[in-house]
Amino acid sequence: MKTKIIVERRVYSNLVKFVVETRKLLTDLSERPEFTKEWLSVADIKTEFGLSRKIIDGFRKKGLKVNQKTVSGKILIRRRELEKFITKK
C-alpha cells in the first residue's frame, strides 16, 4: 500500500511539472509575432495548429469561411474564424 502512495505522488509531481512547463512554453509562444497574426495561410495553420491541408479543405467544405481572391490565389483564414470553427465541433 505504501508503494502505491509513493508512485501516485511521483506521478502527480511529474504531472504538475509538465503543466508548469507547458504553461511557460505556451506563454513564450503566444508572444512570438508569427503566432499573433490575424490572417493565417495554410502553411501558418500547419505550423501552429498541426492541421494538414486535407483537413483544412474538409473544414472549408463544412463551412469554414476563407478569403481567396482568385481560384489559384493564396488561401487566408481569419484566426478567430478558425478557432471558433474548431471549438464548435
PyMOL Python script that loads the backbone (N, CA, C, O; Angstrom):
from pymol import cmd

cmd.read_pdbstr("""\
ATOM      1  N   MET A   1       0.811  -1.190   0.000  1.00  0.00           N
ATOM      2  CA  MET A   1       0.000   0.000   0.000  1.00  0.00           C
ATOM      3  C   MET A   1       0.856   1.255   0.000  1.00  0.00           C
ATOM      4  O   MET A   1       0.525   2.222  -0.686  1.00  0.00           O
ATOM      5  N   LYS A   2       1.952   1.261   0.757  1.00  0.00           N
ATOM      6  CA  LYS A   2       2.818   2.438   0.796  1.00  0.00           C
ATOM      7  C   LYS A   2       3.416   2.744  -0.570  1.00  0.00           C
ATOM      8  O   LYS A   2       3.474   3.904  -0.977  1.00  0.00           O
ATOM      9  N   THR A   3       3.857   1.720  -1.275  1.00  0.00           N
ATOM     10  CA  THR A   3       4.470   1.968  -2.580  1.00  0.00           C
ATOM     11  C   THR A   3       3.479   2.591  -3.544  1.00  0.00           C
ATOM     12  O   THR A   3       3.866   3.404  -4.384  1.00  0.00           O
ATOM     13  N   LYS A   4       2.214   2.227  -3.441  1.00  0.00           N
ATOM     14  CA  LYS A   4       1.198   2.815  -4.317  1.00  0.00           C
ATOM     15  C   LYS A   4       1.081   4.316  -4.062  1.00  0.00           C
ATOM     16  O   LYS A   4       0.954   5.093  -5.008  1.00  0.00           O
ATOM     17  N   ILE A   5       1.124   4.726  -2.810  1.00  0.00           N
ATOM     18  CA  ILE A   5       1.045   6.144  -2.472  1.00  0.00           C
ATOM     19  C   ILE A   5       2.279   6.878  -2.997  1.00  0.00           C
ATOM     20  O   ILE A   5       2.155   7.984  -3.522  1.00  0.00           O
ATOM     21  N   ILE A   6       3.438   6.296  -2.869  1.00  0.00           N
ATOM     22  CA  ILE A   6       4.672   6.922  -3.367  1.00  0.00           C
ATOM     23  C   ILE A   6       4.620   7.051  -4.886  1.00  0.00           C
ATOM     24  O   ILE A   6       5.009   8.084  -5.431  1.00  0.00           O
ATOM     25  N   VAL A   7       4.156   6.039  -5.556  1.00  0.00           N
ATOM     26  CA  VAL A   7       4.048   6.099  -7.015  1.00  0.00           C
ATOM     27  C   VAL A   7       3.055   7.187  -7.416  1.00  0.00           C
ATOM     28  O   VAL A   7       3.321   7.954  -8.340  1.00  0.00           O
ATOM     29  N   GLU A   8       1.934   7.259  -6.742  1.00  0.00           N
ATOM     30  CA  GLU A   8       0.942   8.275  -7.075  1.00  0.00           C
ATOM     31  C   GLU A   8       1.493   9.671  -6.851  1.00  0.00           C
ATOM     32  O   GLU A   8       1.234  10.566  -7.656  1.00  0.00           O
ATOM     33  N   ARG A   9       2.227   9.876  -5.806  1.00  0.00           N
ATOM     34  CA  ARG A   9       2.828  11.183  -5.562  1.00  0.00           C
ATOM     35  C   ARG A   9       3.817  11.537  -6.657  1.00  0.00           C
ATOM     36  O   ARG A   9       3.851  12.673  -7.131  1.00  0.00           O
ATOM     37  N   ARG A  10       4.622  10.562  -7.057  1.00  0.00           N
ATOM     38  CA  ARG A  10       5.612  10.815  -8.108  1.00  0.00           C
ATOM     39  C   ARG A  10       4.908  11.164  -9.418  1.00  0.00           C
ATOM     40  O   ARG A  10       5.301  12.099 -10.116  1.00  0.00           O
ATOM     41  N   VAL A  11       3.883  10.415  -9.735  1.00  0.00           N
ATOM     42  CA  VAL A  11       3.129  10.689 -10.959  1.00  0.00           C
ATOM     43  C   VAL A  11       2.491  12.068 -10.878  1.00  0.00           C
ATOM     44  O   VAL A  11       2.549  12.835 -11.840  1.00  0.00           O
ATOM     45  N   TYR A  12       1.888  12.389  -9.748  1.00  0.00           N
ATOM     46  CA  TYR A  12       1.269  13.698  -9.566  1.00  0.00           C
ATOM     47  C   TYR A  12       2.314  14.798  -9.687  1.00  0.00           C
ATOM     48  O   TYR A  12       2.070  15.826 -10.317  1.00  0.00           O
ATOM     49  N   SER A  13       3.465  14.582  -9.089  1.00  0.00           N
ATOM     50  CA  SER A  13       4.547  15.559  -9.160  1.00  0.00           C
ATOM     51  C   SER A  13       4.983  15.777 -10.601  1.00  0.00           C
ATOM     52  O   SER A  13       5.202  16.913 -11.021  1.00  0.00           O
ATOM     53  N   ASN A  14       5.109  14.698 -11.354  1.00  0.00           N
ATOM     54  CA  ASN A  14       5.506  14.812 -12.765  1.00  0.00           C
ATOM     55  C   ASN A  14       4.443  15.541 -13.577  1.00  0.00           C
ATOM     56  O   ASN A  14       4.766  16.327 -14.468  1.00  0.00           O
ATOM     57  N   LEU A  15       3.190  15.281 -13.273  1.00  0.00           N
ATOM     58  CA  LEU A  15       2.118  15.975 -13.984  1.00  0.00           C
ATOM     59  C   LEU A  15       2.137  17.477 -13.701  1.00  0.00           C
ATOM     60  O   LEU A  15       1.947  18.287 -14.609  1.00  0.00           O
ATOM     61  N   VAL A  16       2.362  17.839 -12.459  1.00  0.00           N
ATOM     62  CA  VAL A  16       2.429  19.254 -12.096  1.00  0.00           C
ATOM     63  C   VAL A  16       3.597  19.920 -12.814  1.00  0.00           C
ATOM     64  O   VAL A  16       3.448  21.022 -13.342  1.00  0.00           O
ATOM     65  N   LYS A  17       4.741  19.274 -12.842  1.00  0.00           N
ATOM     66  CA  LYS A  17       5.901  19.826 -13.555  1.00  0.00           C
ATOM     67  C   LYS A  17       5.594  19.998 -15.034  1.00  0.00           C
ATOM     68  O   LYS A  17       5.950  21.013 -15.633  1.00  0.00           O
ATOM     69  N   PHE A  18       4.935  19.008 -15.621  1.00  0.00           N
ATOM     70  CA  PHE A  18       4.593  19.067 -17.034  1.00  0.00           C
ATOM     71  C   PHE A  18       3.643  20.229 -17.320  1.00  0.00           C
ATOM     72  O   PHE A  18       3.812  20.941 -18.310  1.00  0.00           O
ATOM     73  N   VAL A  19       2.662  20.421 -16.469  1.00  0.00           N
ATOM     74  CA  VAL A  19       1.703  21.516 -16.656  1.00  0.00           C
ATOM     75  C   VAL A  19       2.405  22.863 -16.552  1.00  0.00           C
ATOM     76  O   VAL A  19       2.132  23.760 -17.349  1.00  0.00           O
ATOM     77  N   VAL A  20       3.292  23.021 -15.597  1.00  0.00           N
ATOM     78  CA  VAL A  20       4.014  24.288 -15.424  1.00  0.00           C
ATOM     79  C   VAL A  20       4.895  24.558 -16.638  1.00  0.00           C
ATOM     80  O   VAL A  20       4.925  25.680 -17.144  1.00  0.00           O
ATOM     81  N   GLU A  21       5.611  23.540 -17.109  1.00  0.00           N
ATOM     82  CA  GLU A  21       6.473  23.719 -18.278  1.00  0.00           C
ATOM     83  C   GLU A  21       5.653  24.036 -19.521  1.00  0.00           C
ATOM     84  O   GLU A  21       6.048  24.882 -20.324  1.00  0.00           O
ATOM     85  N   THR A  22       4.516  23.367 -19.686  1.00  0.00           N
ATOM     86  CA  THR A  22       3.656  23.626 -20.841  1.00  0.00           C
ATOM     87  C   THR A  22       3.104  25.041 -20.798  1.00  0.00           C
ATOM     88  O   THR A  22       3.050  25.717 -21.826  1.00  0.00           O
ATOM     89  N   ARG A  23       2.696  25.493 -19.627  1.00  0.00           N
ATOM     90  CA  ARG A  23       2.176  26.855 -19.487  1.00  0.00           C
ATOM     91  C   ARG A  23       3.249  27.884 -19.859  1.00  0.00           C
ATOM     92  O   ARG A  23       2.955  28.869 -20.537  1.00  0.00           O
ATOM     93  N   LYS A  24       4.490  27.658 -19.417  1.00  0.00           N
ATOM     94  CA  LYS A  24       5.590  28.567 -19.766  1.00  0.00           C
ATOM     95  C   LYS A  24       5.821  28.573 -21.267  1.00  0.00           C
ATOM     96  O   LYS A  24       6.001  29.633 -21.866  1.00  0.00           O
ATOM     97  N   LEU A  25       5.818  27.400 -21.876  1.00  0.00           N
ATOM     98  CA  LEU A  25       6.028  27.294 -23.317  1.00  0.00           C
ATOM     99  C   LEU A  25       4.930  28.016 -24.082  1.00  0.00           C
ATOM    100  O   LEU A  25       5.218  28.747 -25.030  1.00  0.00           O
ATOM    101  N   LEU A  26       3.684  27.825 -23.687  1.00  0.00           N
ATOM    102  CA  LEU A  26       2.573  28.490 -24.361  1.00  0.00           C
ATOM    103  C   LEU A  26       2.645  30.001 -24.202  1.00  0.00           C
ATOM    104  O   LEU A  26       2.312  30.738 -25.130  1.00  0.00           O
ATOM    105  N   THR A  27       3.071  30.466 -23.048  1.00  0.00           N
ATOM    106  CA  THR A  27       3.232  31.899 -22.831  1.00  0.00           C
ATOM    107  C   THR A  27       4.315  32.453 -23.750  1.00  0.00           C
ATOM    108  O   THR A  27       4.144  33.513 -24.353  1.00  0.00           O
ATOM    109  N   ASP A  28       5.420  31.738 -23.854  1.00  0.00           N
ATOM    110  CA  ASP A  28       6.504  32.169 -24.747  1.00  0.00           C
ATOM    111  C   ASP A  28       6.046  32.184 -26.197  1.00  0.00           C
ATOM    112  O   ASP A  28       6.354  33.118 -26.937  1.00  0.00           O
ATOM    113  N   LEU A  29       5.311  31.154 -26.605  1.00  0.00           N
ATOM    114  CA  LEU A  29       4.843  31.085 -27.990  1.00  0.00           C
ATOM    115  C   LEU A  29       3.829  32.169 -28.301  1.00  0.00           C
ATOM    116  O   LEU A  29       3.821  32.710 -29.407  1.00  0.00           O
ATOM    117  N   SER A  30       2.978  32.491 -27.347  1.00  0.00           N
ATOM    118  CA  SER A  30       1.937  33.489 -27.608  1.00  0.00           C
ATOM    119  C   SER A  30       2.518  34.883 -27.805  1.00  0.00           C
ATOM    120  O   SER A  30       1.858  35.758 -28.365  1.00  0.00           O
ATOM    121  N   GLU A  31       3.735  35.092 -27.351  1.00  0.00           N
ATOM    122  CA  GLU A  31       4.366  36.400 -27.519  1.00  0.00           C
ATOM    123  C   GLU A  31       5.105  36.521 -28.843  1.00  0.00           C
ATOM    124  O   GLU A  31       5.492  37.625 -29.227  1.00  0.00           O
ATOM    125  N   ARG A  32       5.309  35.420 -29.546  1.00  0.00           N
ATOM    126  CA  ARG A  32       6.005  35.472 -30.830  1.00  0.00           C
ATOM    127  C   ARG A  32       5.080  36.036 -31.895  1.00  0.00           C
ATOM    128  O   ARG A  32       3.900  35.688 -31.925  1.00  0.00           O
ATOM    129  N   PRO A  33       5.591  36.905 -32.775  1.00  0.00           N
ATOM    130  CA  PRO A  33       4.716  37.570 -33.751  1.00  0.00           C
ATOM    131  C   PRO A  33       4.038  36.619 -34.732  1.00  0.00           C
ATOM    132  O   PRO A  33       2.922  36.900 -35.168  1.00  0.00           O
ATOM    133  N   GLU A  34       4.669  35.508 -35.093  1.00  0.00           N
ATOM    134  CA  GLU A  34       4.025  34.605 -36.047  1.00  0.00           C
ATOM    135  C   GLU A  34       2.819  33.893 -35.461  1.00  0.00           C
ATOM    136  O   GLU A  34       2.023  33.318 -36.203  1.00  0.00           O
ATOM    137  N   PHE A  35       2.670  33.922 -34.136  1.00  0.00           N
ATOM    138  CA  PHE A  35       1.520  33.296 -33.502  1.00  0.00           C
ATOM    139  C   PHE A  35       0.475  34.311 -33.072  1.00  0.00           C
ATOM    140  O   PHE A  35      -0.454  33.971 -32.341  1.00  0.00           O
ATOM    141  N   THR A  36       0.616  35.542 -33.514  1.00  0.00           N
ATOM    142  CA  THR A  36      -0.376  36.561 -33.181  1.00  0.00           C
ATOM    143  C   THR A  36      -0.988  37.192 -34.430  1.00  0.00           C
ATOM    144  O   THR A  36      -1.709  38.184 -34.328  1.00  0.00           O
ATOM    145  N   LYS A  37      -0.708  36.627 -35.611  1.00  0.00           N
ATOM    146  CA  LYS A  37      -1.257  37.175 -36.848  1.00  0.00           C
ATOM    147  C   LYS A  37      -2.765  36.966 -36.899  1.00  0.00           C
ATOM    148  O   LYS A  37      -3.284  35.952 -36.430  1.00  0.00           O
ATOM    149  N   GLU A  38      -3.460  37.945 -37.478  1.00  0.00           N
ATOM    150  CA  GLU A  38      -4.909  37.834 -37.595  1.00  0.00           C
ATOM    151  C   GLU A  38      -5.298  36.913 -38.746  1.00  0.00           C
ATOM    152  O   GLU A  38      -6.220  36.111 -38.602  1.00  0.00           O
ATOM    153  N   TRP A  39      -4.612  37.011 -39.888  1.00  0.00           N
ATOM    154  CA  TRP A  39      -4.894  36.187 -41.058  1.00  0.00           C
ATOM    155  C   TRP A  39      -3.822  35.121 -41.184  1.00  0.00           C
ATOM    156  O   TRP A  39      -2.631  35.427 -41.122  1.00  0.00           O
ATOM    157  N   LEU A  40      -4.234  33.872 -41.361  1.00  0.00           N
ATOM    158  CA  LEU A  40      -3.311  32.749 -41.438  1.00  0.00           C
ATOM    159  C   LEU A  40      -3.380  32.091 -42.813  1.00  0.00           C
ATOM    160  O   LEU A  40      -4.461  31.886 -43.365  1.00  0.00           O
ATOM    161  N   SER A  41      -2.207  31.766 -43.355  1.00  0.00           N
ATOM    162  CA  SER A  41      -2.160  30.983 -44.582  1.00  0.00           C
ATOM    163  C   SER A  41      -2.234  29.503 -44.202  1.00  0.00           C
ATOM    164  O   SER A  41      -2.206  29.158 -43.021  1.00  0.00           O
ATOM    165  N   VAL A  42      -2.328  28.640 -45.198  1.00  0.00           N
ATOM    166  CA  VAL A  42      -2.379  27.204 -44.932  1.00  0.00           C
ATOM    167  C   VAL A  42      -1.081  26.758 -44.254  1.00  0.00           C
ATOM    168  O   VAL A  42      -1.111  25.928 -43.347  1.00  0.00           O
ATOM    169  N   ALA A  43       0.049  27.301 -44.687  1.00  0.00           N
ATOM    170  CA  ALA A  43       1.336  26.954 -44.073  1.00  0.00           C
ATOM    171  C   ALA A  43       1.375  27.385 -42.601  1.00  0.00           C
ATOM    172  O   ALA A  43       1.888  26.654 -41.754  1.00  0.00           O
ATOM    173  N   ASP A  44       0.836  28.565 -42.301  1.00  0.00           N
ATOM    174  CA  ASP A  44       0.775  29.026 -40.906  1.00  0.00           C
ATOM    175  C   ASP A  44      -0.070  28.085 -40.052  1.00  0.00           C
ATOM    176  O   ASP A  44       0.286  27.777 -38.915  1.00  0.00           O
ATOM    177  N   ILE A  45      -1.188  27.633 -40.608  1.00  0.00           N
ATOM    178  CA  ILE A  45      -2.077  26.739 -39.870  1.00  0.00           C
ATOM    179  C   ILE A  45      -1.396  25.399 -39.626  1.00  0.00           C
ATOM    180  O   ILE A  45      -1.536  24.811 -38.554  1.00  0.00           O
ATOM    181  N   LYS A  46      -0.655  24.916 -40.629  1.00  0.00           N
ATOM    182  CA  LYS A  46       0.087  23.666 -40.446  1.00  0.00           C
ATOM    183  C   LYS A  46       1.086  23.797 -39.315  1.00  0.00           C
ATOM    184  O   LYS A  46       1.220  22.889 -38.495  1.00  0.00           O
ATOM    185  N   THR A  47       1.798  24.932 -39.261  1.00  0.00           N
ATOM    186  CA  THR A  47       2.813  25.138 -38.241  1.00  0.00           C
ATOM    187  C   THR A  47       2.205  25.300 -36.861  1.00  0.00           C
ATOM    188  O   THR A  47       2.639  24.653 -35.908  1.00  0.00           O
ATOM    189  N   GLU A  48       1.216  26.150 -36.750  1.00  0.00           N
ATOM    190  CA  GLU A  48       0.676  26.499 -35.441  1.00  0.00           C
ATOM    191  C   GLU A  48      -0.294  25.469 -34.879  1.00  0.00           C
ATOM    192  O   GLU A  48      -0.230  25.133 -33.696  1.00  0.00           O
ATOM    193  N   PHE A  49      -1.191  24.966 -35.723  1.00  0.00           N
ATOM    194  CA  PHE A  49      -2.228  24.063 -35.239  1.00  0.00           C
ATOM    195  C   PHE A  49      -1.944  22.598 -35.546  1.00  0.00           C
ATOM    196  O   PHE A  49      -2.580  21.713 -34.974  1.00  0.00           O
ATOM    197  N   GLY A  50      -0.998  22.333 -36.442  1.00  0.00           N
ATOM    198  CA  GLY A  50      -0.672  20.955 -36.797  1.00  0.00           C
ATOM    199  C   GLY A  50      -1.726  20.289 -37.663  1.00  0.00           C
ATOM    200  O   GLY A  50      -1.851  19.064 -37.663  1.00  0.00           O
ATOM    201  N   LEU A  51      -2.487  21.092 -38.405  1.00  0.00           N
ATOM    202  CA  LEU A  51      -3.534  20.556 -39.275  1.00  0.00           C
ATOM    203  C   LEU A  51      -3.013  20.430 -40.697  1.00  0.00           C
ATOM    204  O   LEU A  51      -2.307  21.314 -41.182  1.00  0.00           O
ATOM    205  N   SER A  52      -3.355  19.339 -41.367  1.00  0.00           N
ATOM    206  CA  SER A  52      -2.902  19.132 -42.741  1.00  0.00           C
ATOM    207  C   SER A  52      -3.791  19.900 -43.722  1.00  0.00           C
ATOM    208  O   SER A  52      -4.865  20.382 -43.364  1.00  0.00           O
ATOM    209  N   ARG A  53      -3.324  20.001 -44.951  1.00  0.00           N
ATOM    210  CA  ARG A  53      -4.082  20.686 -46.000  1.00  0.00           C
ATOM    211  C   ARG A  53      -5.414  19.975 -46.242  1.00  0.00           C
ATOM    212  O   ARG A  53      -6.435  20.615 -46.498  1.00  0.00           O
ATOM    213  N   LYS A  54      -5.387  18.652 -46.158  1.00  0.00           N
ATOM    214  CA  LYS A  54      -6.594  17.867 -46.376  1.00  0.00           C
ATOM    215  C   LYS A  54      -7.659  18.181 -45.320  1.00  0.00           C
ATOM    216  O   LYS A  54      -8.842  18.291 -45.643  1.00  0.00           O
ATOM    217  N   ILE A  55      -7.247  18.322 -44.088  1.00  0.00           N
ATOM    218  CA  ILE A  55      -8.177  18.655 -43.013  1.00  0.00           C
ATOM    219  C   ILE A  55      -8.733  20.059 -43.213  1.00  0.00           C
ATOM    220  O   ILE A  55      -9.926  20.291 -43.019  1.00  0.00           O
ATOM    221  N   ILE A  56      -7.876  20.991 -43.597  1.00  0.00           N
ATOM    222  CA  ILE A  56      -8.310  22.370 -43.839  1.00  0.00           C
ATOM    223  C   ILE A  56      -9.329  22.414 -44.972  1.00  0.00           C
ATOM    224  O   ILE A  56     -10.331  23.123 -44.881  1.00  0.00           O
ATOM    225  N   ASP A  57      -9.071  21.650 -46.051  1.00  0.00           N
ATOM    226  CA  ASP A  57     -10.031  21.598 -47.156  1.00  0.00           C
ATOM    227  C   ASP A  57     -11.369  21.008 -46.701  1.00  0.00           C
ATOM    228  O   ASP A  57     -12.430  21.444 -47.149  1.00  0.00           O
ATOM    229  N   GLY A  58     -11.312  20.024 -45.818  1.00  0.00           N
ATOM    230  CA  GLY A  58     -12.545  19.461 -45.260  1.00  0.00           C
ATOM    231  C   GLY A  58     -13.313  20.488 -44.444  1.00  0.00           C
ATOM    232  O   GLY A  58     -14.540  20.558 -44.521  1.00  0.00           O
ATOM    233  N   PHE A  59     -12.594  21.283 -43.664  1.00  0.00           N
ATOM    234  CA  PHE A  59     -13.230  22.359 -42.904  1.00  0.00           C
ATOM    235  C   PHE A  59     -13.897  23.363 -43.840  1.00  0.00           C
ATOM    236  O   PHE A  59     -14.994  23.847 -43.563  1.00  0.00           O
ATOM    237  N   ARG A  60     -13.224  23.672 -44.952  1.00  0.00           N
ATOM    238  CA  ARG A  60     -13.799  24.613 -45.919  1.00  0.00           C
ATOM    239  C   ARG A  60     -15.099  24.070 -46.503  1.00  0.00           C
ATOM    240  O   ARG A  60     -16.059  24.819 -46.687  1.00  0.00           O
ATOM    241  N   LYS A  61     -15.134  22.782 -46.792  1.00  0.00           N
ATOM    242  CA  LYS A  61     -16.356  22.166 -47.327  1.00  0.00           C
ATOM    243  C   LYS A  61     -17.486  22.176 -46.303  1.00  0.00           C
ATOM    244  O   LYS A  61     -18.663  22.231 -46.662  1.00  0.00           O
ATOM    245  N   LYS A  62     -17.116  22.120 -45.019  1.00  0.00           N
ATOM    246  CA  LYS A  62     -18.132  22.109 -43.955  1.00  0.00           C
ATOM    247  C   LYS A  62     -18.560  23.509 -43.540  1.00  0.00           C
ATOM    248  O   LYS A  62     -19.409  23.661 -42.661  1.00  0.00           O
ATOM    249  N   GLY A  63     -17.974  24.548 -44.172  1.00  0.00           N
ATOM    250  CA  GLY A  63     -18.464  25.891 -43.913  1.00  0.00           C
ATOM    251  C   GLY A  63     -17.483  26.877 -43.303  1.00  0.00           C
ATOM    252  O   GLY A  63     -17.887  27.981 -42.939  1.00  0.00           O
ATOM    253  N   LEU A  64     -16.218  26.525 -43.177  1.00  0.00           N
ATOM    254  CA  LEU A  64     -15.232  27.469 -42.658  1.00  0.00           C
ATOM    255  C   LEU A  64     -15.050  28.611 -43.652  1.00  0.00           C
ATOM    256  O   LEU A  64     -14.800  28.374 -44.834  1.00  0.00           O
ATOM    257  N   LYS A  65     -15.173  29.833 -43.181  1.00  0.00           N
ATOM    258  CA  LYS A  65     -15.049  30.998 -44.049  1.00  0.00           C
ATOM    259  C   LYS A  65     -13.577  31.279 -44.336  1.00  0.00           C
ATOM    260  O   LYS A  65     -12.747  31.310 -43.428  1.00  0.00           O
ATOM    261  N   VAL A  66     -13.270  31.484 -45.622  1.00  0.00           N
ATOM    262  CA  VAL A  66     -11.902  31.796 -46.033  1.00  0.00           C
ATOM    263  C   VAL A  66     -11.918  32.993 -46.955  1.00  0.00           C
ATOM    264  O   VAL A  66     -12.967  33.389 -47.464  1.00  0.00           O
ATOM    265  N   ASN A  67     -10.737  33.570 -47.167  1.00  0.00           N
ATOM    266  CA  ASN A  67     -10.572  34.670 -48.091  1.00  0.00           C
ATOM    267  C   ASN A  67      -9.622  34.199 -49.181  1.00  0.00           C
ATOM    268  O   ASN A  67      -8.456  33.910 -48.915  1.00  0.00           O
ATOM    269  N   GLN A  68     -10.132  34.122 -50.421  1.00  0.00           N
ATOM    270  CA  GLN A  68      -9.323  33.702 -51.560  1.00  0.00           C
ATOM    271  C   GLN A  68      -9.768  34.540 -52.749  1.00  0.00           C
ATOM    272  O   GLN A  68     -10.872  34.365 -53.264  1.00  0.00           O
ATOM    273  N   LYS A  69      -8.898  35.455 -53.183  1.00  0.00           N
ATOM    274  CA  LYS A  69      -9.303  36.403 -54.220  1.00  0.00           C
ATOM    275  C   LYS A  69      -9.502  35.740 -55.577  1.00  0.00           C
ATOM    276  O   LYS A  69     -10.436  36.094 -56.296  1.00  0.00           O
ATOM    277  N   THR A  70      -8.654  34.794 -55.942  1.00  0.00           N
ATOM    278  CA  THR A  70      -8.809  34.069 -57.200  1.00  0.00           C
ATOM    279  C   THR A  70      -8.770  32.577 -56.911  1.00  0.00           C
ATOM    280  O   THR A  70      -8.419  32.160 -55.807  1.00  0.00           O
ATOM    281  N   VAL A  71      -9.127  31.782 -57.893  1.00  0.00           N
ATOM    282  CA  VAL A  71      -9.143  30.333 -57.712  1.00  0.00           C
ATOM    283  C   VAL A  71      -7.753  29.806 -57.385  1.00  0.00           C
ATOM    284  O   VAL A  71      -7.607  28.927 -56.537  1.00  0.00           O
ATOM    285  N   SER A  72      -6.730  30.337 -58.052  1.00  0.00           N
ATOM    286  CA  SER A  72      -5.369  29.870 -57.813  1.00  0.00           C
ATOM    287  C   SER A  72      -4.626  30.742 -56.795  1.00  0.00           C
ATOM    288  O   SER A  72      -3.412  30.617 -56.634  1.00  0.00           O
ATOM    289  N   GLY A  73      -5.355  31.616 -56.116  1.00  0.00           N
ATOM    290  CA  GLY A  73      -4.731  32.529 -55.160  1.00  0.00           C
ATOM    291  C   GLY A  73      -4.480  31.897 -53.809  1.00  0.00           C
ATOM    292  O   GLY A  73      -4.919  30.782 -53.525  1.00  0.00           O
ATOM    293  N   LYS A  74      -3.772  32.631 -52.995  1.00  0.00           N
ATOM    294  CA  LYS A  74      -3.434  32.169 -51.654  1.00  0.00           C
ATOM    295  C   LYS A  74      -4.679  32.171 -50.772  1.00  0.00           C
ATOM    296  O   LYS A  74      -5.473  33.112 -50.796  1.00  0.00           O
ATOM    297  N   ILE A  75      -4.834  31.106 -49.999  1.00  0.00           N
ATOM    298  CA  ILE A  75      -5.974  30.979 -49.089  1.00  0.00           C
ATOM    299  C   ILE A  75      -5.582  31.601 -47.755  1.00  0.00           C
ATOM    300  O   ILE A  75      -4.561  31.243 -47.168  1.00  0.00           O
ATOM    301  N   LEU A  76      -6.399  32.531 -47.285  1.00  0.00           N
ATOM    302  CA  LEU A  76      -6.187  33.141 -45.985  1.00  0.00           C
ATOM    303  C   LEU A  76      -7.412  32.898 -45.113  1.00  0.00           C
ATOM    304  O   LEU A  76      -8.552  33.053 -45.551  1.00  0.00           O
ATOM    305  N   ILE A  77      -7.150  32.520 -43.889  1.00  0.00           N
ATOM    306  CA  ILE A  77      -8.236  32.235 -42.954  1.00  0.00           C
ATOM    307  C   ILE A  77      -8.030  33.090 -41.715  1.00  0.00           C
ATOM    308  O   ILE A  77      -6.934  33.145 -41.159  1.00  0.00           O
ATOM    309  N   ARG A  78      -9.090  33.752 -41.293  1.00  0.00           N
ATOM    310  CA  ARG A  78      -9.024  34.581 -40.095  1.00  0.00           C
ATOM    311  C   ARG A  78      -8.892  33.683 -38.867  1.00  0.00           C
ATOM    312  O   ARG A  78      -9.629  32.709 -38.711  1.00  0.00           O
ATOM    313  N   ARG A  79      -7.942  34.026 -38.000  1.00  0.00           N
ATOM    314  CA  ARG A  79      -7.652  33.224 -36.808  1.00  0.00           C
ATOM    315  C   ARG A  79      -8.914  32.987 -35.968  1.00  0.00           C
ATOM    316  O   ARG A  79      -9.171  31.862 -35.540  1.00  0.00           O
ATOM    317  N   ARG A  80      -9.694  34.036 -35.736  1.00  0.00           N
ATOM    318  CA  ARG A  80     -10.904  33.898 -34.915  1.00  0.00           C
ATOM    319  C   ARG A  80     -11.884  32.899 -35.517  1.00  0.00           C
ATOM    320  O   ARG A  80     -12.484  32.097 -34.802  1.00  0.00           O
ATOM    321  N   GLU A  81     -12.042  32.955 -36.850  1.00  0.00           N
ATOM    322  CA  GLU A  81     -12.966  32.038 -37.522  1.00  0.00           C
ATOM    323  C   GLU A  81     -12.500  30.594 -37.383  1.00  0.00           C
ATOM    324  O   GLU A  81     -13.314  29.706 -37.132  1.00  0.00           O
ATOM    325  N   LEU A  82     -11.204  30.348 -37.541  1.00  0.00           N
ATOM    326  CA  LEU A  82     -10.669  29.003 -37.426  1.00  0.00           C
ATOM    327  C   LEU A  82     -10.833  28.469 -35.999  1.00  0.00           C
ATOM    328  O   LEU A  82     -11.276  27.338 -35.797  1.00  0.00           O
ATOM    329  N   GLU A  83     -10.473  29.291 -35.021  1.00  0.00           N
ATOM    330  CA  GLU A  83     -10.598  28.855 -33.635  1.00  0.00           C
ATOM    331  C   GLU A  83     -12.064  28.588 -33.266  1.00  0.00           C
ATOM    332  O   GLU A  83     -12.369  27.616 -32.574  1.00  0.00           O
ATOM    333  N   LYS A  84     -12.952  29.448 -33.729  1.00  0.00           N
ATOM    334  CA  LYS A  84     -14.371  29.272 -33.448  1.00  0.00           C
ATOM    335  C   LYS A  84     -14.891  27.993 -34.122  1.00  0.00           C
ATOM    336  O   LYS A  84     -15.682  27.258 -33.531  1.00  0.00           O
ATOM    337  N   PHE A  85     -14.448  27.732 -35.351  1.00  0.00           N
ATOM    338  CA  PHE A  85     -14.879  26.548 -36.086  1.00  0.00           C
ATOM    339  C   PHE A  85     -14.371  25.274 -35.403  1.00  0.00           C
ATOM    340  O   PHE A  85     -15.110  24.296 -35.284  1.00  0.00           O
ATOM    341  N   ILE A  86     -13.124  25.285 -34.960  1.00  0.00           N
ATOM    342  CA  ILE A  86     -12.543  24.102 -34.316  1.00  0.00           C
ATOM    343  C   ILE A  86     -13.224  23.818 -32.983  1.00  0.00           C
ATOM    344  O   ILE A  86     -13.540  22.667 -32.682  1.00  0.00           O
ATOM    345  N   THR A  87     -13.451  24.851 -32.189  1.00  0.00           N
ATOM    346  CA  THR A  87     -14.035  24.637 -30.857  1.00  0.00           C
ATOM    347  C   THR A  87     -15.532  24.352 -30.924  1.00  0.00           C
ATOM    348  O   THR A  87     -16.098  23.817 -29.970  1.00  0.00           O
ATOM    349  N   LYS A  88     -16.183  24.699 -32.034  1.00  0.00           N
ATOM    350  CA  LYS A  88     -17.614  24.460 -32.188  1.00  0.00           C
ATOM    351  C   LYS A  88     -17.919  22.973 -32.264  1.00  0.00           C
ATOM    352  O   LYS A  88     -18.993  22.547 -31.841  1.00  0.00           O
ATOM    353  N   LYS A  89     -17.022  22.191 -32.781  1.00  0.00           N
ATOM    354  CA  LYS A  89     -17.257  20.755 -33.007  1.00  0.00           C
ATOM    355  C   LYS A  89     -17.211  19.967 -31.747  1.00  0.00           C
ATOM    356  O   LYS A  89     -17.389  18.749 -31.774  1.00  0.00           O
TER     357      LYS A  89
END
""", "prot")
cmd.dss("prot")
cmd.show_as("cartoon", "prot")
cmd.util.cbc("prot")
cmd.orient("prot")
